[in-house]
Amino acid sequence: MKYRTIGTGPNRREVSVLALGAMLFGSVTDEKTSFALLDRYVEAGGNFIDTSDNYAFWTDGGQGGQSEELLGRWRRSRGAGAEIVVATKLGARPLAPGTSYTDNPEGLSAKVIRESSERSREKLGMERLDLLYAHIDDHTVPQRETVEGFGALVAEGTVGLLGVSNQAVWRVERARALAAAAGLPCYEVLQYQHSYLRPRADVPDDLFPDGSLGHAGAELAGYLRAEPALTLVAYSPLLKGAYARPERLPGDYDHPGTPARLAVLRDVARETGATPGQVVLAWQIGHELPILPLTGVSSLAQLEENLAAVDLELSEEQRARLDAAH
């Protein structure tokens, strides 16, 4: 396994370059399988596990919590401690069963930040959350209140690092500026969807009526170049299996640039003897920008394939070809 530092200051952590997503653990993925995946990941040197307080509310029409609860049971049964870095999120938990984060999210008020973080700590069995994200934006609450709410938890020692997901870059920068002016800690880890293939950014959905803010595009890449202390955690790097099964490719990837990039990706996969998915992960891990792929798996075979990508070295020429395709 390889490792990278996330965050700055006394709360910075060394994490494995391949993060493990636990979104469906305890719901779609049963407990026995989830425990086996977690055990194998840690055995291979992995130490960076990702969850959220709303995972996976859509599987049973509830409010989520199954993933955090399972991770709590696994941590207690294995005696896991500070060597395992657990990241969770708040802000997108539905306020009532049968609703969603698009129509009834808990939001990012100071009250929610405190109560939700306490609930997550209890479920995970952790005195301090290693990394806590603002899961989605909340335009109904002043950003200063959100910034101060997160900063208070760090000051109290119940949260280590702060992160943000699925927000416009200008909102992230505004929050960080507010925090800096007030002498408060703020977001250092950015979690956005990022893969080798590039989606259209102008396709609206229920959460983003003007086009997706959840994809790491050119603006976010430029922000990372300007702020080298930040880290991008890339969710859905394998596009839910679409590199192995092209019929799964989401519609917003249906544009002229996709075939060209797929062709180069497949060429490099043949040259290296790796799968296209492994090339994608290796391309991210060795990227000039600080990118940590976050992969979700449901079988040991999938996990082993992803773990093998950590040791896949792409040549400079191969990287240049991958980057130039458009």
C-alpha positions in Angstrom: 0.0 0.0 0.0 1.0 3.6 -0.5 0.1 6.5 1.7 -0.5 10.3 1.4 -1.0 13.0 4.0 -4.4 14.7 4.1 -4.9 18.0 6.0 -2.5 20.3 7.7 -1.6 21.1 11.2 -1.8 18.7 14.2 -4.9 16.9 12.9 -3.3 15.8 9.6 -3.4 12.1 8.8 -1.5 9.6 6.7 -4.1 7.6 4.7 -3.8 4.9 2.1 -4.0 6.1 -1.5 -7.0 3.9 -2.1 -10.0 4.7 0.1 -12.8 2.2 0.7 -16.4 3.3 0.4 -18.9 1.7 2.9 -22.0 3.2 1.4 -23.9 0.0 1.0 -22.4 -1.9 3.9 -25.1 -3.1 6.3 -27.9 -2.7 3.7 -27.4 -4.1 0.2 -24.1 -5.7 1.2 -24.7 -8.0 4.2 -22.8 -7.9 7.4 -20.7 -11.0 6.7 -19.6 -9.8 3.3 -19.0 -6.3 4.6 -16.8 -7.5 7.5 -14.8 -9.7 5.1 -14.2 -6.7 2.8 -13.2 -4.5 5.6 -10.8 -7.1 7.0 -9.1 -7.7 3.7 -8.8 -4.0 3.0 -7.0 -3.4 6.3 -4.9 -6.5 5.8 -3.7 -5.0 2.6 -2.7 -1.8 4.4 -5.8 0.2 3.7 -6.8 2.6 6.5 -9.2 5.2 4.9 -12.9 4.3 5.1 -15.7 6.5 3.9 -19.3 6.6 5.0 -22.2 9.1 5.7 -25.0 9.5 8.2 -27.6 9.1 5.4 -26.2 5.8 3.9 -28.3 4.1 2.7 -31.7 5.7 3.3 -32.9 4.9 -0.3 -32.7 1.2 0.3 -35.5 1.0 2.8 -37.2 4.4 2.7 -35.7 5.4 6.0 -33.2 8.0 7.1 -30.0 6.0 6.7 -27.5 5.1 9.4 -27.0 1.4 8.4 -23.4 2.0 7.2 -22.2 3.9 10.2 -23.8 1.3 12.5 -22.1 -1.6 10.7 -18.8 0.2 10.8 -19.3 0.7 14.5 -19.9 -3.0 15.0 -16.9 -3.9 12.9 -14.6 -1.4 14.8 -15.7 -2.8 18.2 -15.4 -6.5 17.1 -11.9 -5.9 15.7 -10.6 -3.5 18.4 -9.9 -0.9 15.7 -8.6 2.3 17.0 -6.9 5.5 15.7 -4.9 3.5 13.1 -8.1 3.4 11.0 -9.2 6.8 9.6 -13.0 7.0 9.2 -14.6 9.8 7.3 -18.3 10.5 7.5 -20.7 13.2 6.3 -23.7 15.2 7.5 -26.2 17.6 6.0 -28.0 15.3 3.5 -29.8 13.0 5.9 -33.6 13.1 5.2 -35.5 14.7 8.1 -38.2 12.1 7.9 -38.6 8.6 6.5 -39.9 8.5 2.9 -38.2 11.8 2.0 -34.8 12.6 0.5 -31.9 15.1 0.5 -33.4 16.8 -2.5 -36.7 17.8 -0.8 -36.1 17.4 3.0 -32.4 17.5 4.0 -31.2 18.1 7.5 -29.0 21.0 6.3 -26.0 22.7 7.8 -27.2 24.7 10.7 -25.1 24.8 13.8 -27.7 22.8 15.6 -27.7 20.0 13.0 -23.9 20.0 12.8 -23.6 19.4 16.5 -26.5 16.9 16.8 -25.6 14.9 13.7 -21.9 14.7 14.5 -22.8 13.4 18.0 -25.1 10.8 16.5 -22.4 9.7 14.1 -19.8 9.4 16.9 -22.2 7.2 18.8 -23.0 4.9 15.9 -19.3 4.6 14.9 -18.1 4.2 18.5 -15.6 7.0 18.1 -14.7 9.8 20.6 -13.5 11.9 17.7 -14.5 11.8 14.0 -11.3 11.7 11.9 -12.8 13.6 9.0 -16.2 15.2 8.8 -17.7 16.5 5.5 -20.5 18.9 4.7 -22.2 16.5 2.4 -24.3 19.0 0.3 -24.7 22.7 0.4 -27.4 24.5 2.4 -28.3 28.0 1.1 -30.9 28.5 3.8 -28.3 28.9 6.6 -25.7 31.7 6.6 -22.3 30.3 5.7 -20.7 31.9 8.8 -23.0 29.8 11.0 -22.0 26.6 9.2 -18.3 27.5 9.4 -18.5 28.4 13.1 -20.5 25.2 13.7 -17.8 23.0 12.2 -15.0 25.0 13.7 -16.4 24.5 17.2 -16.3 20.7 16.9 -12.6 20.8 15.9 -11.9 23.2 18.8 -13.6 20.8 21.2 -11.7 17.9 19.9 -14.6 15.8 18.7 -13.6 16.3 15.0 -10.2 16.2 13.4 -10.3 17.3 9.8 -13.1 19.0 7.9 -14.2 18.4 4.3 -16.8 19.4 1.8 -18.6 17.6 -1.0 -20.9 18.6 -3.9 -20.7 22.4 -3.5 -19.8 25.1 -6.0 -16.1 26.0 -5.9 -17.0 29.6 -5.1 -19.0 28.5 -2.1 -16.1 26.4 -0.9 -13.7 29.3 -1.2 -16.1 31.7 0.5 -16.4 29.3 3.5 -12.6 28.9 3.7 -12.2 32.7 3.5 -14.7 33.2 6.3 -12.9 30.6 8.4 -9.5 32.2 7.8 -10.8 35.6 8.8 -12.2 34.2 12.0 -9.1 32.1 12.8 -11.1 28.9 12.4 -10.3 25.6 10.8 -12.1 24.8 7.6 -12.4 22.4 4.7 -9.2 20.7 3.7 -10.5 17.6 1.9 -12.8 18.0 -1.1 -14.9 15.0 -2.1 -16.3 15.1 -5.6 -17.1 12.7 -8.4 -14.0 12.2 -10.6 -12.9 9.6 -13.1 -10.9 9.3 -16.3 -14.0 9.9 -18.5 -15.4 13.4 -18.4 -19.1 14.0 -18.0 -21.1 16.9 -19.4 -21.4 19.4 -16.6 -24.6 21.1 -18.0 -27.0 18.2 -17.4 -29.5 19.3 -14.6 -31.0 17.1 -11.9 -33.1 17.5 -8.8 -30.2 18.7 -6.7 -28.3 20.8 -9.3 -30.8 22.6 -11.6 -28.1 24.4 -13.5 -25.9 21.3 -14.1 -23.9 19.1 -11.8 -21.7 20.7 -9.0 -20.7 17.2 -7.9 -18.2 16.5 -10.7 -14.6 17.6 -10.3 -14.2 19.7 -13.5 -11.8 22.3 -14.7 -12.7 24.9 -12.0 -12.0 22.5 -9.2 -8.8 21.3 -10.8 -7.6 24.9 -11.0 -8.5 25.4 -7.4 -6.4 22.4 -6.4 -3.5 23.7 -8.3 -3.8 27.1 -6.6 -4.2 25.5 -3.1 -1.8 22.6 -2.9 -2.7 21.8 0.7 -6.1 20.6 -0.4 -6.9 17.0 -1.3 -9.5 15.6 -3.7 -11.2 12.4 -2.7 -12.7 11.1 -5.9 -15.9 9.2 -5.5 -17.3 6.8 -8.2 -13.9 6.6 -10.0 -15.0 3.5 -11.8 -18.4 4.9 -12.7 -20.3 2.0 -11.0 -18.6 -0.6 -13.1 -19.1 1.1 -16.4 -15.5 0.5 -17.5 -16.1 -3.2 -17.4 -19.7 -3.0 -18.5 -20.1 0.0 -20.9 -23.9 -0.4 -20.9 -23.8 1.1 -17.4 -22.2 4.3 -18.5 -24.4 7.2 -17.4 -26.1 9.4 -20.0 -24.1 12.5 -19.2 -21.0 10.7 -20.6 -22.6 10.3 -24.0 -20.7 12.9 -26.0 -17.9 12.9 -28.7 -15.1 13.0 -26.2 -15.9 9.7 -24.5 -15.0 7.3 -27.4 -11.6 8.9 -27.9 -10.7 8.6 -24.2 -12.0 5.1 -24.0 -9.9 4.0 -27.0 -6.7 5.3 -25.4 -7.6 3.8 -22.0 -8.1 0.4 -23.6 -4.8 0.7 -25.4 -3.0 1.4 -22.2 -4.8 -1.5 -20.4 -3.6 -3.9 -23.1 0.0 -2.6 -22.9 0.1 -3.0 -19.1 -1.9 -6.2 -18.9 -4.3 -4.5 -16.5 -8.0 -3.9 -16.6 -9.3 -0.5 -17.8 -10.5 0.1 -14.2 -7.1 -0.5 -12.8 -5.6 1.9 -15.3 -8.1 4.6 -14.2 -7.2 4.1 -10.5 -3.5 4.1 -11.2 -3.9 7.3 -13.4 -5.6 9.0 -10.4 -3.2 7.8 -7.8 -0.2 9.0 -9.8 -1.8 12.2 -10.9 0.0 15.5 -10.6 -3.0 16.7 -8.6 -3.6 15.3 -5.1 -6.3 12.7 -5.9 -7.3 9.8 -3.7 -9.8 7.4 -5.4 -12.7 6.2 -3.3 -14.0 2.8 -4.5 -17.1 0.9 -3.5 -17.0 -2.8 -3.7 -19.4 -5.7 -3.1 -17.1 -8.7 -3.5 -13.6 -9.7 -2.6 -12.8 -10.1 -6.3 -13.6 -6.5 -6.9 -11.6 -5.4 -3.9 -8.5 -7.4 -5.0 -8.7 -5.9 -8.5 -8.7 -2.4 -7.1 -5.9 -3.1 -4.6 -3.7 -4.3 -7.4 -4.0 -0.9 -9.1 -2.0 0.7 -6.3 1.2 -1.0 -7.6 0.4 -0.4 -11.3 3.0 2.1 -12.6 2.1 4.0 -15.8 4.9 5.4 -17.9 5.2 9.1 -18.6 4.3 8.4 -22.3 1.2 6.5 -21.3 0.1 9.2 -19.0 0.7 11.8 -21.7 -1.5 9.8 -24.1 -4.2 9.4 -21.5 -4.2 13.1 -20.7 -4.2 14.3 -24.3 -7.2 12.3 -25.5 -10.3 14.4 -25.9 
